[in-house]
Amino acid sequence: MTATHTPAQIRALRIENPKARARDFAAMQGITEADLVAAYVGHSATAINAAPDALFPLIGELGDVMALTRNESCVHERRGVYKDYHSGLHAAMVLGPEIDMRMFPSHWKFGFAVVEAGEDGPKRSIQVFDVAGDAVHKVHMKPESNVAAFHALVATLRLPEQSDQLTLIARAPVEGPKGDPARADDLRAEWKTMTDTHQFLKLTRRLKFNRLGANCAVGPQFAVQVARDAITTVLHAAADQKIPLMIFVGNPGCIQIHGGMIEKVVPMGPWINVMDPRFNLHLRADHITEVWRVTKPTQRGDAISVEAFDAAGGLILQIFGYRKDAPPVAWDAMMASLPVLETELV
């Protein structure tokens, strides 16, 4: 699959509409965001090696930056330094005190170093896209960032072939709720024996459920549907009551996590936003179709989350209570207070 416009045409159209956000502009033109960035290779973009093992040791040298991971409905932005990188063939991790991520390297296909003109000088970023041309992760330089390290990264990771056109593969459709109702009892029995939240995906995969399908099937002991505005309620209550959270936002190639307090929650049209000095969240509340309160047993007590899904059944975000320093008593109480919707059990 190739772009419907040539790189020169894309650049010309961008001149006519310079203020639209890159993602919105690409959608208006019927191209992907990766096509848009690639059109500037040889101009303001350099194609670089996108493999996490190559990228992250050098990204760590950039100093204080902004990490951005998003999906169609939610953007997660976190200031910090990339520290404590752990390589992995199927899953890699960054475990810094501020930037906390899980990366799935098979989706890190196209990488670019971008330098654009800005009102206050050059805007520098690292941008990574998957085989469908969707953004996986971005790193935005800030005034405090190390510009010399950025130039060193580009020099080291620059690809020999600097193409301004990409060959992409059509995006896989979002999978709706999946599961075998005949195995619901098996799901409940095995769910009950979990000792760690990380066992959940292996459990559901083995029983041929996906996340939403498992929530629908497991029954009210472990998963109940709550009001669509529950995420907004939770964010406001957490800020007002100073309840620390863990907020997970991701796409097939990357999950980014905020751990700690939130302070300033700002509704703006269809968006609900967290606007803190080191953490921003931008959520299209109108994209939320279902919200589930989910309980998973662990060795340290139940881990309770709220999970928001879109109309296609895609996961938008998850929020847990922050468990690092103490049991999340206030979080658990807030979860218990959420009104439960009547749902038909499998």
C-alpha positions in Angstrom: 0.0 0.0 0.0 1.5 3.4 -1.0 0.3 6.9 -0.4 -2.3 8.5 -2.7 -0.1 11.6 -3.1 3.5 12.0 -4.1 5.9 13.4 -1.5 6.0 16.7 -3.4 2.2 16.9 -3.4 2.1 16.2 0.3 4.5 19.0 1.0 2.6 21.4 -1.2 -0.7 20.5 0.5 0.9 21.0 3.9 2.0 24.5 2.9 -1.6 25.3 2.2 -2.6 24.0 5.7 0.3 24.4 8.0 -1.6 24.7 11.3 -3.5 21.4 11.4 -2.1 18.8 13.7 -0.1 16.2 11.7 -2.5 13.4 12.5 -5.5 15.4 11.5 -3.9 16.7 8.3 -2.9 13.2 7.2 -6.5 12.0 7.8 -7.9 14.9 5.7 -5.6 13.9 2.8 -6.3 10.2 2.9 -2.7 9.4 3.9 -1.0 8.1 7.0 0.9 10.2 9.5 4.0 8.1 8.5 3.5 9.1 4.9 3.4 12.8 5.9 6.7 12.5 7.9 8.4 10.5 5.2 7.5 13.1 2.6 10.0 15.4 4.3 13.0 13.0 4.2 15.8 15.0 2.7 14.2 18.2 3.9 13.3 18.3 7.7 13.3 14.6 8.4 15.9 11.8 8.5 15.0 8.1 8.3 16.6 6.3 11.2 16.8 2.8 12.6 13.6 2.3 14.6 14.6 -0.8 16.6 14.2 -0.2 20.3 17.6 -1.8 21.1 19.2 0.8 18.8 17.1 3.7 19.8 16.7 3.7 23.6 20.3 3.8 24.7 20.7 6.9 22.7 17.3 8.4 23.6 18.5 8.2 27.2 21.2 10.6 26.4 18.7 13.3 25.3 18.1 14.3 28.9 14.7 15.8 30.0 12.2 15.3 27.1 8.5 14.6 26.6 7.5 11.0 25.8 4.2 10.7 23.8 2.2 7.5 23.2 -1.3 7.6 21.9 -4.2 5.7 20.2 -7.2 7.0 18.3 -8.9 8.3 21.4 -6.3 9.1 24.0 -2.9 10.9 24.2 -0.4 10.2 27.1 2.4 12.8 27.5 5.1 12.4 30.2 8.1 14.6 30.9 11.3 12.9 32.1 14.5 11.1 31.2 14.5 7.6 29.6 16.2 5.4 32.2 16.7 1.7 32.9 16.1 0.3 29.5 15.5 -3.5 29.3 15.8 -5.2 26.0 13.5 -8.0 24.9 12.7 -9.8 21.6 9.0 -9.7 22.1 8.7 -7.0 24.8 11.1 -4.4 26.0 10.8 -1.9 28.9 11.8 1.5 30.2 11.5 1.6 34.0 12.5 5.1 34.9 10.9 7.0 37.8 9.0 9.3 35.4 9.0 7.6 32.0 7.6 4.1 32.3 6.9 2.1 29.1 6.4 -1.3 27.6 7.5 -1.7 24.0 6.7 -4.4 21.5 9.6 -4.3 19.0 7.9 -6.1 16.1 5.7 -3.0 15.6 8.6 -0.5 15.5 9.0 -0.3 11.8 9.7 3.2 10.5 11.8 5.8 12.5 12.5 9.4 11.8 14.4 12.3 13.4 12.5 15.4 12.6 13.6 19.1 12.9 10.8 21.6 12.2 10.7 25.4 12.4 8.9 26.6 15.5 8.0 30.0 16.9 10.8 29.7 19.5 13.3 28.0 17.3 13.8 24.5 15.9 11.4 21.7 17.2 13.2 18.4 17.3 11.6 15.0 17.7 12.0 11.3 17.2 9.0 9.6 15.7 8.3 5.9 15.2 5.5 4.3 13.2 4.2 0.8 12.5 3.7 -1.1 9.3 0.3 0.5 8.8 1.8 4.0 9.2 0.3 4.7 12.6 2.3 6.4 15.3 3.8 4.1 17.9 5.8 6.5 20.0 7.3 10.0 19.8 10.0 11.8 21.8 9.8 15.6 21.8 12.9 17.6 22.7 12.3 20.4 25.2 14.5 23.5 26.0 16.3 21.6 28.7 17.1 18.6 26.3 20.6 17.8 25.0 20.7 19.0 21.4 24.2 17.6 20.9 22.9 14.1 21.9 20.1 14.5 19.3 22.6 15.2 16.6 24.7 12.2 17.7 21.7 10.0 17.7 20.8 11.0 14.1 24.4 10.4 12.9 24.5 7.0 14.5 21.1 5.7 13.5 20.7 7.3 10.0 19.8 4.7 7.5 21.8 4.3 4.3 18.7 4.4 2.2 16.9 7.8 2.7 13.5 7.2 1.0 10.7 9.7 1.1 8.1 7.0 0.3 6.9 4.1 2.3 5.4 0.7 1.5 2.7 0.1 4.1 0.3 -2.7 5.0 -3.4 -2.1 5.7 -4.2 -1.6 9.4 -5.6 -4.7 11.1 -9.2 -4.1 12.2 -10.0 -3.8 15.9 -11.2 -7.1 17.4 -14.5 -6.9 19.2 -15.3 -8.9 22.3 -14.1 -12.5 21.7 -14.6 -15.7 23.8 -16.3 -19.0 24.0 -19.3 -18.9 26.3 -18.9 -22.6 26.9 -15.6 -21.8 28.6 -16.8 -19.1 30.9 -16.7 -21.4 33.9 -13.0 -22.3 33.1 -12.3 -18.6 32.8 -13.8 -17.8 36.3 -12.0 -20.8 37.9 -8.6 -19.8 36.5 -9.2 -16.0 37.1 -9.8 -16.8 40.7 -6.3 -18.4 41.1 -4.3 -15.5 39.6 -1.5 -14.2 41.8 -0.3 -11.4 39.5 -1.9 -9.2 37.0 0.6 -10.1 34.4 -0.9 -13.6 34.3 -4.1 -12.2 32.8 -3.1 -12.1 29.1 -1.6 -15.6 29.2 -4.8 -16.9 30.8 -7.2 -15.3 28.4 -5.1 -16.2 25.4 -5.0 -19.9 26.4 -8.8 -19.9 26.8 -9.4 -18.0 23.5 -10.8 -14.8 25.1 -9.6 -11.3 24.5 -9.7 -8.6 27.1 -13.2 -7.3 26.5 -14.6 -10.8 25.9 -13.2 -11.9 29.2 -14.7 -8.9 31.0 -18.1 -9.7 29.5 -17.9 -13.4 30.4 -16.2 -13.7 33.8 -19.1 -12.5 35.9 -19.7 -9.8 38.5 -17.3 -11.2 41.1 -14.4 -9.9 38.8 -15.9 -7.6 36.2 -18.9 -5.3 36.1 -19.9 -2.6 33.7 -20.1 1.0 35.1 -21.3 4.3 33.7 -19.7 5.7 30.5 -18.7 8.8 32.4 -16.9 6.8 35.1 -13.4 7.7 33.8 -14.2 11.5 34.0 -15.6 10.9 37.5 -12.5 9.0 38.6 -10.1 11.6 37.3 -11.9 14.4 39.1 -12.1 12.5 42.3 -8.4 11.4 42.2 -7.3 15.0 41.7 -9.7 16.4 44.4 -8.9 13.6 47.0 -5.2 13.3 46.1 -5.5 9.6 45.2 -2.4 8.4 43.3 -3.1 6.5 40.1 -1.4 4.4 37.5 -2.8 5.4 34.0 -2.0 3.1 31.1 -2.4 4.3 27.5 -1.2 2.3 24.5 -1.4 1.0 21.0 -0.2 -2.3 19.5 3.4 -1.2 19.7 3.8 0.7 23.0 2.1 1.2 26.4 3.0 4.3 28.4 2.3 4.5 32.1 1.9 7.5 34.5 2.3 6.6 38.2 1.4 9.1 40.9 -0.9 12.0 41.6 -2.8 14.1 39.2 -3.7 17.7 40.0 -5.5 19.7 37.3 -8.4 18.1 35.4 -9.8 20.3 32.6 -12.8 19.4 30.4 -12.6 21.0 26.9 -15.4 20.1 24.5 -15.4 16.4 24.0 -12.0 16.1 25.6 -11.2 15.5 29.3 -7.6 16.6 30.0 -5.1 16.3 32.8 -2.8 19.4 32.5 0.0 18.9 35.1 3.6 20.3 34.8 5.1 16.8 34.1 2.1 14.8 32.9 -0.7 15.5 30.4 -3.5 13.3 29.3 -6.0 14.1 26.5 -9.0 11.7 26.3 -11.9 11.9 23.9 -14.6 11.1 26.4 -17.2 10.9 23.6 -15.3 7.9 22.1 -15.9 5.8 25.2 -18.7 3.2 24.7 -18.1 0.9 27.6 -16.3 1.2 31.0 -15.6 -1.9 33.1 -14.5 -2.2 36.7 -12.2 -5.2 36.8 -10.8 -7.0 39.8 -7.7 -9.3 39.5 -6.4 -11.3 42.5 -2.8 -10.8 43.3 -0.5 -11.9 46.2 -0.7 -8.3 47.6 -4.5 -8.2 47.4 -7.0 -7.4 44.7 -5.8 -5.1 41.9 -8.9 -3.1 40.8 -9.0 -1.1 37.5 -11.3 0.9 35.4 -11.0 0.1 31.6 -12.5 2.2 28.8 -13.4 0.7 25.4 -14.5 2.3 22.1 -17.4 1.3 19.9 -15.3 -1.2 18.0 -14.2 -2.9 21.3 -10.7 -1.4 21.3 -9.1 -0.6 24.7 -8.7 3.2 25.1 -7.0 3.3 28.6 -6.8 1.6 32.0 -6.5 3.2 35.4 -5.3 1.3 38.5 -4.7 2.5 42.1 -1.0 3.2 42.7 0.3 0.4 44.9 4.0 1.2 45.2 4.1 2.8 48.6 1.0 1.5 50.3 -2.2 -0.5 49.6 -4.6 1.7 47.5 -7.3 2.0 50.2 -8.8 5.2 48.9 -8.7 4.0 45.3 -10.5 0.8 46.3 -13.2 2.8 48.2 -13.7 5.0 45.1 -14.0 1.9 42.9 -16.6 0.4 45.2 -18.7 3.6 45.0 -19.0 3.6 41.2 -22.6 2.8 40.1 -22.9 -0.6 38.4 -24.9 -1.0 35.2 -27.2 -4.0 34.8 -25.6 -6.4 32.3 -26.5 -9.8 31.0 -24.1 -12.5 32.2 -22.8 -15.3 30.1 
